[in-house]
Amino acid sequence: MFQLRNLASRPGSVVGYADRPLYRYTIHPASVTGGLHASVWTLRELPDLVRELVAESFAPGEAAVLQADLERHVVTQMLHKAAREKASSPLREEVTAWCRSRISLRGALALARHGHRNEAVEWLLVRISPALHRALYQQYDRRKDARTV
């Protein structure tokens, strides 16, 4: 997001797209970034940190859509951090509850409309059963890690 200002302010700039991974970033459950820590709450601040930049860089309607998408993605990222935790803890329960309080059918439909179908299904699943969501997410995470080895 922070590169947007630079790219958008250079008329005639060319942006490239590579249809293949340029690097592989793996988060292990035991790593600092893989575990759930109290610092997860700082993710909530991300939408506010970039709000002005998004508003300056895009037309009002597009900026509103992007900002709403970012807010939904923050919820999902926090949900993933909580779902990776195998052991129950007050922090895991608080983060899951915070995420669930922000998950709505309208939000899930918006995710699906914008092409984020897996995320939309995930939102609906966590509303129905956080425990089932956590079990399935951990299984997905294990399979994903096995593919990268």
N, CA, C and O atoms as a DFTB+ gen file, in Angstrom:
596 C
 N C O
     1  1       0.815      -1.195       0.000
     2  2       0.000       0.000       0.000
     3  2       0.860       1.261       0.000
     4  3       0.516       2.251      -0.646
     5  1       1.979       1.226       0.725
     6  2       2.765       2.443       0.825
     7  2       3.484       2.779      -0.480
     8  3       3.941       3.908      -0.658
     9  1       3.588       1.826      -1.381
    10  2       4.194       2.083      -2.681
    11  2       3.219       2.768      -3.630
    12  3       3.630       3.317      -4.652
    13  1       1.935       2.738      -3.302
    14  2       0.927       3.310      -4.197
    15  2       1.178       4.778      -4.493
    16  3       1.071       5.214      -5.639
    17  1       1.508       5.534      -3.470
    18  2       1.732       6.967      -3.672
    19  2       2.842       7.191      -4.689
    20  3       2.704       8.026      -5.584
    21  1       3.924       6.465      -4.562
    22  2       5.045       6.612      -5.480
    23  2       4.646       6.201      -6.895
    24  3       4.943       6.920      -7.849
    25  1       3.983       5.067      -7.045
    26  2       3.574       4.602      -8.374
    27  2       2.546       5.528      -9.006
    28  3       2.629       5.843     -10.193
    29  1       1.583       5.959      -8.213
    30  2       0.503       6.785      -8.744
    31  2       0.969       8.192      -9.099
    32  3       0.351       8.858      -9.930
    33  1       2.049       8.646      -8.480
    34  2       2.487      10.023      -8.726
    35  2       3.486      10.140      -9.873
    36  3       3.990      11.233     -10.132
    37  1       3.777       9.067     -10.551
    38  2       4.741       9.096     -11.651
    39  2       4.036       8.799     -12.966
    40  3       3.889       7.637     -13.343
    41  1       3.599       9.839     -13.666
    42  2       2.934       9.610     -14.952
    43  2       3.864       8.856     -15.899
    44  3       5.061       9.131     -15.976
    45  1       3.290       7.917     -16.603
    46  2       4.068       7.154     -17.566
    47  2       4.867       6.017     -16.955
    48  3       5.590       5.318     -17.666
    49  1       4.748       5.821     -15.651
    50  2       5.463       4.715     -15.010
    51  2       4.917       3.387     -15.513
    52  3       3.745       3.274     -15.871
    53  1       5.768       2.410     -15.533
    54  2       5.373       1.073     -15.963
    55  2       5.456       0.143     -14.754
    56  3       6.457       0.113     -14.039
    57  1       4.399      -0.601     -14.547
    58  2       4.368      -1.574     -13.466
    59  2       4.377      -2.950     -14.100
    60  3       3.584      -3.225     -15.000
    61  1       5.261      -3.811     -13.642
    62  2       5.361      -5.157     -14.192
    63  2       4.635      -6.170     -13.333
    64  3       4.420      -5.959     -12.140
    65  1       4.264      -7.269     -13.956
    66  2       3.599      -8.358     -13.258
    67  2       4.293      -9.653     -13.642
    68  3       4.460      -9.942     -14.826
    69  1       4.693     -10.426     -12.657
    70  2       5.318     -11.729     -12.908
    71  2       4.333     -12.805     -12.475
    72  3       3.901     -12.833     -11.323
    73  1       3.985     -13.678     -13.387
    74  2       2.998     -14.722     -13.109
    75  2       3.671     -15.981     -12.552
    76  3       3.342     -17.101     -12.943
    77  1       4.604     -15.776     -11.644
    78  2       5.264     -16.889     -10.968
    79  2       5.833     -16.355      -9.653
    80  3       6.121     -15.164      -9.532
    81  1       5.989     -17.231      -8.686
    82  2       6.537     -16.759      -7.407
    83  2       7.988     -16.317      -7.568
    84  3       8.781     -16.988      -8.229
    85  1       8.321     -15.205      -6.968
    86  2       9.697     -14.716      -7.001
    87  2      10.443     -15.126      -5.739
    88  3      11.674     -15.169      -5.732
    89  1       9.723     -15.422      -4.692
    90  2      10.310     -15.952      -3.472
    91  2       9.220     -16.703      -2.718
    92  3       8.029     -16.520      -2.969
    93  1       9.650     -17.545      -1.798
    94  2       8.700     -18.321      -1.006
    95  2       8.857     -17.894       0.453
    96  3       9.947     -17.966       1.020
    97  1       7.766     -17.456       1.040
    98  2       7.766     -16.990       2.423
    99  2       6.944     -17.970       3.243
   100  3       5.734     -18.084       3.053
   101  1       7.594     -18.669       4.143
   102  2       6.912     -19.676       4.947
   103  2       6.884     -19.228       6.398
   104  3       7.903     -18.813       6.951
   105  1       5.724     -19.315       7.003
   106  2       5.576     -18.990       8.418
   107  2       5.414     -20.301       9.172
   108  3       4.435     -21.020       8.974
   109  1       6.360     -20.607      10.026
   110  2       6.284     -21.818      10.835
   111  2       5.508     -21.511      12.111
   112  3       5.654     -20.422      12.666
   113  1       4.684     -22.449      12.591
   114  2       3.884     -22.204      13.791
   115  2       4.714     -21.777      15.002
   116  3       4.229     -21.021      15.844
   117  1       5.959     -22.253      15.099
   118  2       6.787     -21.917      16.255
   119  2       7.498     -20.567      16.106
   120  3       8.103     -20.087      17.065
   121  1       7.436     -19.957      14.938
   122  2       8.149     -18.693      14.731
   123  2       7.406     -17.533      15.384
   124  3       6.231     -17.644      15.732
   125  1       8.111     -16.427      15.539
   126  2       7.499     -15.245      16.143
   127  2       6.316     -14.776      15.306
   128  3       5.272     -14.428      15.857
   129  1       6.462     -14.763      13.989
   130  2       5.357     -14.311      13.138
   131  2       4.265     -15.352      13.017
   132  3       3.133     -15.026      12.660
   133  1       4.592     -16.620      13.314
   134  2       3.593     -17.678      13.210
   135  2       2.744     -17.822      14.452
   136  3       1.631     -18.345      14.386
   137  1       3.249     -17.366      15.584
   138  2       2.521     -17.511      16.839
   139  2       1.583     -16.352      17.097
   140  3       1.658     -15.309      16.448
   141  1       0.708     -16.555      18.047
   142  2      -0.246     -15.513      18.437
   143  2       0.320     -14.774      19.638
   144  3       0.564     -15.371      20.687
   145  1       0.527     -13.487      19.483
   146  2       1.064     -12.644      20.547
   147  2       0.156     -11.432      20.704
   148  3      -0.636     -11.121      19.815
   149  1       0.274     -10.750      21.837
   150  2      -0.562      -9.575      22.089
   151  2      -0.384      -8.514      21.002
   152  3      -1.276      -7.695      20.782
   153  1       0.757      -8.525      20.329
   154  2       0.999      -7.543      19.263
   155  2       0.046      -7.710      18.083
   156  3      -0.010      -6.840      17.214
   157  1      -0.706      -8.813      18.036
   158  2      -1.676      -9.017      16.953
   159  2      -2.680      -7.869      16.907
   160  3      -3.213      -7.547      15.846
   161  1      -2.936      -7.253      18.059
   162  2      -3.921      -6.168      18.106
   163  2      -3.479      -4.960      17.282
   164  3      -4.320      -4.147      16.896
   165  1      -2.182      -4.821      17.003
   166  2      -1.735      -3.684      16.190
   167  2      -2.221      -3.794      14.749
   168  3      -2.288      -2.787      14.043
   169  1      -2.563      -5.003      14.302
   170  2      -3.111      -5.153      12.947
   171  2      -4.390      -4.343      12.770
   172  3      -4.691      -3.880      11.670
   173  1      -5.140      -4.175      13.856
   174  2      -6.388      -3.398      13.773
   175  2      -6.131      -1.967      13.314
   176  3      -7.020      -1.320      12.761
   177  1      -4.919      -1.476      13.542
   178  2      -4.586      -0.088      13.218
   179  2      -4.262       0.121      11.738
   180  3      -4.283       1.253      11.256
   181  1      -3.965      -0.952      11.019
   182  2      -3.531      -0.837       9.625
   183  2      -4.502      -0.054       8.739
   184  3      -4.057       0.835       8.014
   185  1      -5.802      -0.342       8.764
   186  2      -6.707       0.422       7.888
   187  2      -6.652       1.932       8.133
   188  3      -6.722       2.720       7.190
   189  1      -6.527       2.328       9.390
   190  2      -6.457       3.761       9.679
   191  2      -5.131       4.366       9.232
   192  3      -5.081       5.532       8.839
   193  1      -4.064       3.582       9.289
   194  2      -2.750       4.083       8.875
   195  2      -2.692       4.400       7.382
   196  3      -1.973       5.311       6.972
   197  1      -3.439       3.663       6.573
   198  2      -3.370       3.864       5.122
   199  2      -4.592       4.580       4.554
   200  3      -4.658       4.825       3.349
   201  1      -5.548       4.914       5.395
   202  2      -6.795       5.532       4.921
   203  2      -6.532       6.780       4.069
   204  3      -7.091       6.913       2.980
   205  1      -5.700       7.678       4.551
   206  2      -5.422       8.921       3.817
   207  2      -4.725       8.632       2.486
   208  3      -5.059       9.225       1.460
   209  1      -3.764       7.723       2.511
   210  2      -3.041       7.357       1.292
   211  2      -3.988       6.772       0.249
   212  3      -3.896       7.114      -0.930
   213  1      -4.892       5.897       0.668
   214  2      -5.856       5.295      -0.257
   215  2      -6.770       6.378      -0.819
   216  3      -7.053       6.395      -2.017
   217  1      -7.233       7.280       0.041
   218  2      -8.131       8.353      -0.402
   219  2      -7.453       9.271      -1.416
   220  3      -8.095       9.739      -2.357
   221  1      -6.156       9.532      -1.228
   222  2      -5.418      10.399      -2.151
   223  2      -5.093       9.706      -3.472
   224  3      -4.965      10.361      -4.506
   225  1      -4.961       8.392      -3.437
   226  2      -4.464       7.651      -4.594
   227  2      -5.539       7.125      -5.524
   228  3      -5.242       6.748      -6.657
   229  1      -6.792       7.093      -5.065
   230  2      -7.866       6.503      -5.856
   231  2      -9.084       7.405      -5.872
   232  3      -9.258       8.260      -5.004
   233  1      -9.921       7.200      -6.872
   234  2     -11.197       7.915      -6.938
   235  2     -12.016       7.535      -5.704
   236  3     -11.850       6.437      -5.172
   237  1     -12.899       8.428      -5.242
   238  2     -13.634       8.175      -3.995
   239  2     -14.340       6.819      -3.924
   240  3     -14.241       6.128      -2.910
   241  1     -15.042       6.435      -4.973
   242  2     -15.745       5.150      -4.949
   243  2     -14.796       3.972      -4.844
   244  3     -15.027       3.036      -4.079
   245  1     -13.718       4.030      -5.627
   246  2     -12.727       2.957      -5.611
   247  2     -11.995       2.918      -4.266
   248  3     -11.707       1.844      -3.738
   249  1     -11.701       4.094      -3.723
   250  2     -11.028       4.161      -2.421
   251  2     -11.889       3.532      -1.331
   252  3     -11.377       2.822      -0.465
   253  1     -13.183       3.788      -1.371
   254  2     -14.086       3.219      -0.364
   255  2     -14.108       1.696      -0.448
   256  3     -14.097       1.010       0.574
   257  1     -14.139       1.174      -1.673
   258  2     -14.143      -0.284      -1.862
   259  2     -12.826      -0.880      -1.366
   260  3     -12.829      -1.888      -0.658
   261  1     -11.703      -0.264      -1.732
   262  2     -10.395      -0.763      -1.300
   263  2     -10.245      -0.710       0.214
   264  3      -9.709      -1.637       0.822
   265  1     -10.718       0.370       0.820
   266  2     -10.613       0.510       2.270
   267  2     -11.441      -0.564       2.972
   268  3     -10.990      -1.158       3.952
   269  1     -12.639      -0.809       2.476
   270  2     -13.496      -1.849       3.068
   271  2     -12.858      -3.226       2.898
   272  3     -12.897      -4.048       3.814
   273  1     -12.270      -3.480       1.721
   274  2     -11.578      -4.756       1.497
   275  2     -10.412      -4.915       2.474
   276  3     -10.217      -5.991       3.041
   277  1      -9.645      -3.854       2.667
   278  2      -8.517      -3.906       3.592
   279  2      -9.001      -4.223       5.005
   280  3      -8.406      -5.048       5.698
   281  1     -10.071      -3.573       5.426
   282  2     -10.607      -3.828       6.766
   283  2     -11.045      -5.285       6.903
   284  3     -10.830      -5.899       7.948
   285  1     -11.654      -5.839       5.863
   286  2     -12.059      -7.249       5.904
   287  2     -10.837      -8.166       5.930
   288  3     -10.830      -9.166       6.649
   289  1      -9.810      -7.836       5.156
   290  2      -8.609      -8.673       5.132
   291  2      -7.881      -8.655       6.479
   292  3      -7.300      -9.664       6.880
   293  1      -7.908      -7.532       7.170
   294  2      -7.302      -7.465       8.505
   295  2      -8.016      -8.433       9.442
   296  3      -7.372      -9.147      10.211
   297  1      -9.337      -8.457       9.378
   298  2     -10.101      -9.402      10.200
   299  2      -9.660     -10.827       9.879
   300  3      -9.436     -11.628      10.786
   301  1      -9.538     -11.140       8.601
   302  2      -9.147     -12.492       8.200
   303  2      -7.737     -12.829       8.675
   304  3      -7.504     -13.939       9.153
   305  1      -6.795     -11.899       8.555
   306  2      -5.426     -12.167       9.000
   307  2      -5.372     -12.410      10.504
   308  3      -4.651     -13.293      10.968
   309  1      -6.130     -11.632      11.259
   310  2      -6.170     -11.846      12.707
   311  2      -6.814     -13.190      13.024
   312  3      -6.380     -13.898      13.932
   313  1      -7.836     -13.531      12.281
   314  2      -8.510     -14.814      12.451
   315  2      -7.540     -15.966      12.181
   316  3      -7.542     -16.962      12.904
   317  1      -6.717     -15.831      11.149
   318  2      -5.727     -16.862      10.832
   319  2      -4.712     -17.012      11.958
   320  3      -4.352     -18.129      12.330
   321  1      -4.255     -15.898      12.495
   322  2      -3.291     -15.971      13.598
   323  2      -3.893     -16.716      14.783
   324  3      -3.223     -17.538      15.408
   325  1      -5.152     -16.432      15.092
   326  2      -5.812     -17.123      16.205
   327  2      -6.038     -18.596      15.875
   328  3      -5.883     -19.454      16.743
   329  1      -6.399     -18.891      14.644
   330  2      -6.702     -20.269      14.244
   331  2      -5.459     -21.153      14.241
   332  3      -5.570     -22.367      14.407
   333  1      -4.284     -20.567      14.057
   334  2      -3.046     -21.355      14.072
   335  2      -2.714     -21.878      15.468
   336  3      -2.015     -22.881      15.617
   337  1      -3.219     -21.192      16.481
   338  2      -2.923     -21.574      17.864
   339  2      -3.625     -22.870      18.226
   340  3      -4.852     -22.955      18.179
   341  1      -2.845     -23.874      18.587
   342  2      -3.437     -25.162      18.948
   343  2      -4.019     -25.133      20.363
   344  3      -5.090     -25.685      20.614
   345  1      -3.310     -24.493      21.269
   346  2      -3.751     -24.459      22.665
   347  2      -4.720     -23.302      22.901
   348  3      -4.541     -22.198      22.388
   349  1      -5.735     -23.588      23.680
   350  2      -6.689     -22.543      24.043
   351  2      -5.990     -21.527      24.947
   352  3      -5.183     -21.894      25.801
   353  1      -6.308     -20.263      24.751
   354  2      -5.751     -19.211      25.604
   355  2      -6.728     -18.048      25.608
   356  3      -7.536     -17.913      24.690
   357  1      -6.660     -17.207      26.636
   358  2      -7.537     -16.030      26.639
   359  2      -7.336     -15.164      25.394
   360  3      -8.305     -14.639      24.845
   361  1      -6.080     -15.009      24.943
   362  2      -5.817     -14.181      23.763
   363  2      -6.473     -14.779      22.526
   364  3      -7.087     -14.058      21.739
   365  1      -6.349     -16.089      22.348
   366  2      -6.976     -16.729      21.183
   367  2      -8.483     -16.513      21.206
   368  3      -9.086     -16.217      20.175
   369  1      -9.079     -16.659      22.360
   370  2     -10.531     -16.485      22.470
   371  2     -10.930     -15.030      22.224
   372  3     -11.940     -14.768      21.571
   373  1     -10.146     -14.082      22.742
   374  2     -10.448     -12.653      22.543
   375  2     -10.335     -12.261      21.071
   376  3     -11.200     -11.566      20.538
   377  1      -9.269     -12.712      20.424
   378  2      -9.071     -12.372      19.004
   379  2     -10.182     -12.991      18.164
   380  3     -10.738     -12.332      17.284
   381  1     -10.505     -14.249      18.430
   382  2     -11.579     -14.915      17.684
   383  2     -12.901     -14.192      17.898
   384  3     -13.651     -13.977      16.946
   385  1     -13.191     -13.817      19.137
   386  2     -14.444     -13.103      19.430
   387  2     -14.472     -11.749      18.727
   388  3     -15.507     -11.352      18.192
   389  1     -13.339     -11.031      18.722
   390  2     -13.279      -9.728      18.048
   391  2     -13.547      -9.900      16.559
   392  3     -14.315      -9.143      15.964
   393  1     -12.908     -10.899      15.964
   394  2     -13.101     -11.158      14.531
   395  2     -14.555     -11.517      14.241
   396  3     -15.158     -10.986      13.309
   397  1     -15.110     -12.415      15.040
   398  2     -16.499     -12.840      14.813
   399  2     -17.465     -11.662      14.938
   400  3     -18.485     -11.617      14.250
   401  1     -17.145     -10.711      15.814
   402  2     -18.040      -9.556      15.981
   403  2     -18.033      -8.655      14.749
   404  3     -18.946      -7.851      14.561
   405  1     -17.014      -8.788      13.917
   406  2     -16.912      -7.967      12.705
   407  2     -17.299      -8.721      11.441
   408  3     -17.315      -8.151      10.350
   409  1     -17.606      -9.983      11.588
   410  2     -17.975     -10.808      10.441
   411  2     -19.488     -10.811      10.290
   412  3     -20.228     -11.119      11.224
   413  1     -19.924     -10.462       9.089
   414  2     -21.362     -10.429       8.806
   415  2     -21.624     -11.118       7.473
   416  3     -20.713     -11.326       6.672
   417  1     -22.861     -11.461       7.258
   418  2     -23.249     -12.043       5.974
   419  2     -22.971     -11.046       4.854
   420  3     -22.495     -11.428       3.785
   421  1     -23.265      -9.777       5.093
   422  2     -23.015      -8.734       4.091
   423  2     -21.525      -8.659       3.744
   424  3     -21.161      -8.530       2.575
   425  1     -20.670      -8.739       4.763
   426  2     -19.228      -8.713       4.527
   427  2     -18.754      -9.929       3.749
   428  3     -17.916      -9.812       2.855
   429  1     -19.293     -11.103       4.090
   430  2     -18.928     -12.330       3.369
   431  2     -19.358     -12.238       1.909
   432  3     -18.623     -12.654       1.012
   433  1     -20.543     -11.695       1.675
   434  2     -21.016     -11.533       0.293
   435  2     -20.132     -10.550      -0.473
   436  3     -19.849     -10.758      -1.653
   437  1     -19.699      -9.483       0.195
   438  2     -18.809      -8.513      -0.455
   439  2     -17.480      -9.175      -0.823
   440  3     -16.946      -8.940      -1.907
   441  1     -16.953      -9.996       0.072
   442  2     -15.716     -10.715      -0.243
   443  2     -15.907     -11.596      -1.472
   444  3     -15.067     -11.605      -2.373
   445  1     -17.003     -12.331      -1.507
   446  2     -17.278     -13.215      -2.650
   447  2     -17.422     -12.409      -3.935
   448  3     -16.914     -12.812      -4.981
   449  1     -18.111     -11.271      -3.862
   450  2     -18.305     -10.413      -5.039
   451  2     -16.979      -9.901      -5.585
   452  3     -16.828      -9.729      -6.795
   453  1     -16.019      -9.657      -4.697
   454  2     -14.724      -9.127      -5.124
   455  2     -13.715     -10.235      -5.414
   456  3     -12.517      -9.975      -5.522
   457  1     -14.199     -11.465      -5.540
   458  2     -13.329     -12.562      -5.946
   459  2     -12.644     -13.308      -4.817
   460  3     -11.825     -14.189      -5.077
   461  1     -12.953     -12.982      -3.581
   462  2     -12.315     -13.630      -2.430
   463  2     -13.248     -14.708      -1.880
   464  3     -13.706     -14.628      -0.740
   465  1     -13.516     -15.707      -2.700
   466  2     -14.518     -16.720      -2.342
   467  2     -14.088     -17.592      -1.168
   468  3     -14.903     -17.900      -0.299
   469  1     -12.829     -17.990      -1.131
   470  2     -12.356     -18.807      -0.008
   471  2     -12.494     -18.053       1.307
   472  3     -12.913     -18.616       2.319
   473  1     -12.142     -16.788       1.279
   474  2     -12.247     -15.955       2.472
   475  2     -13.712     -15.810       2.892
   476  3     -14.020     -15.829       4.084
   477  1     -14.599     -15.667       1.933
   478  2     -16.033     -15.551       2.232
   479  2     -16.544     -16.822       2.907
   480  3     -17.280     -16.756       3.892
   481  1     -16.152     -17.972       2.375
   482  2     -16.568     -19.249       2.973
   483  2     -16.000     -19.373       4.385
   484  3     -16.672     -19.846       5.302
   485  1     -14.761     -18.944       4.540
   486  2     -14.115     -18.983       5.853
   487  2     -14.882     -18.134       6.868
   488  3     -15.089     -18.555       8.006
   489  1     -15.298     -16.948       6.456
   490  2     -16.070     -16.071       7.344
   491  2     -17.358     -16.757       7.785
   492  3     -17.716     -16.724       8.962
   493  1     -18.046     -17.371       6.843
   494  2     -19.301     -18.041       7.187
   495  2     -19.038     -19.214       8.130
   496  3     -19.800     -19.438       9.071
   497  1     -17.969     -19.957       7.880
   498  2     -17.643     -21.101       8.724
   499  2     -17.337     -20.669      10.154
   500  3     -17.813     -21.295      11.101
   501  1     -16.558     -19.619      10.321
   502  2     -16.199     -19.194      11.679
   503  2     -17.417     -18.641      12.425
   504  3     -17.466     -18.697      13.653
   505  1     -18.392     -18.110      11.697
   506  2     -19.641     -17.668      12.346
   507  2     -20.421     -18.873      12.859
   508  3     -21.047     -18.810      13.917
   509  1     -20.379     -19.977      12.099
   510  2     -21.114     -21.180      12.482
   511  2     -20.394     -21.917      13.613
   512  3     -21.011     -22.285      14.612
   513  1     -19.081     -22.131      13.449
   514  2     -18.324     -22.905      14.437
   515  2     -16.852     -22.499      14.438
   516  3     -16.092     -22.938      13.575
   517  1     -16.442     -21.669      15.395
   518  2     -15.025     -21.306      15.472
   519  2     -14.112     -22.527      15.634
   520  3     -13.011     -22.553      15.085
   521  1     -14.566     -23.533      16.385
   522  2     -13.736     -24.728      16.601
   523  2     -13.530     -25.495      15.294
   524  3     -12.421     -25.946      15.008
   525  1     -14.585     -25.642      14.506
   526  2     -14.465     -26.330      13.219
   527  2     -13.578     -25.526      12.273
   528  3     -12.744     -26.093      11.567
   529  1     -13.757     -24.211      12.259
   530  2     -12.902     -23.359      11.427
   531  2     -11.438     -23.545      11.813
   532  3     -10.578     -23.701      10.946
   533  1     -11.158     -23.530      13.116
   534  2      -9.780     -23.663      13.593
   535  2      -9.193     -25.013      13.162
   536  3      -8.060     -25.070      12.683
   537  1      -9.954     -26.091      13.328
   538  2      -9.470     -27.427      12.952
   539  2      -9.186     -27.502      11.452
   540  3      -8.150     -28.026      11.042
   541  1     -10.087     -26.988      10.646
   542  2      -9.892     -27.022       9.190
   543  2      -8.742     -26.116       8.761
   544  3      -7.984     -26.463       7.855
   545  1      -8.605     -24.954       9.406
   546  2      -7.516     -24.050       9.053
   547  2      -6.167     -24.680       9.400
   548  3      -5.214     -24.569       8.629
   549  1      -6.081     -25.340      10.556
   550  2      -4.827     -25.989      10.934
   551  2      -4.480     -27.117       9.967
   552  3      -3.311     -27.320       9.639
   553  1      -5.493     -27.846       9.513
   554  2      -5.263     -28.900       8.520
   555  2      -4.771     -28.283       7.208
   556  3      -3.830     -28.788       6.595
   557  1      -5.405     -27.201       6.783
   558  2      -4.979     -26.488       5.569
   559  2      -3.533     -26.012       5.719
   560  3      -2.729     -26.155       4.799
   561  1      -3.211     -25.448       6.876
   562  2      -1.867     -24.937       7.130
   563  2      -0.828     -26.059       7.037
   564  3       0.243     -25.866       6.462
   565  1      -1.142     -27.227       7.600
   566  2      -0.215     -28.365       7.529
   567  2      -0.006     -28.803       6.082
   568  3       1.122     -29.067       5.666
   569  1      -1.092     -28.880       5.320
   570  2      -0.983     -29.283       3.913
   571  2      -0.182     -28.258       3.122
   572  3       0.630     -28.622       2.272
   573  1      -0.408     -26.988       3.397
   574  2       0.320     -25.921       2.705
   575  2       1.810     -26.021       3.015
   576  3       2.642     -25.898       2.117
   577  1       2.150     -26.244       4.291
   578  2       3.558     -26.383       4.674
   579  2       4.188     -27.599       4.011
   580  3       5.350     -27.547       3.608
   581  1       3.445     -28.691       3.892
   582  2       3.966     -29.911       3.269
   583  2       4.266     -29.688       1.788
   584  3       5.204     -30.277       1.250
   585  1       3.478     -28.847       1.132
   586  2       3.698     -28.567      -0.298
   587  2       4.947     -27.739      -0.531
   588  3       5.548     -27.826      -1.602
   589  1       5.356     -26.931       0.452
   590  2       6.484     -26.023       0.248
   591  2       7.821     -26.660       0.580
   592  3       8.868     -26.061       0.336
   593  1       7.802     -27.851       1.125
   594  2       9.065     -28.501       1.513
   595  2       9.732     -29.116       0.314
   596  3      10.804     -29.708       0.439
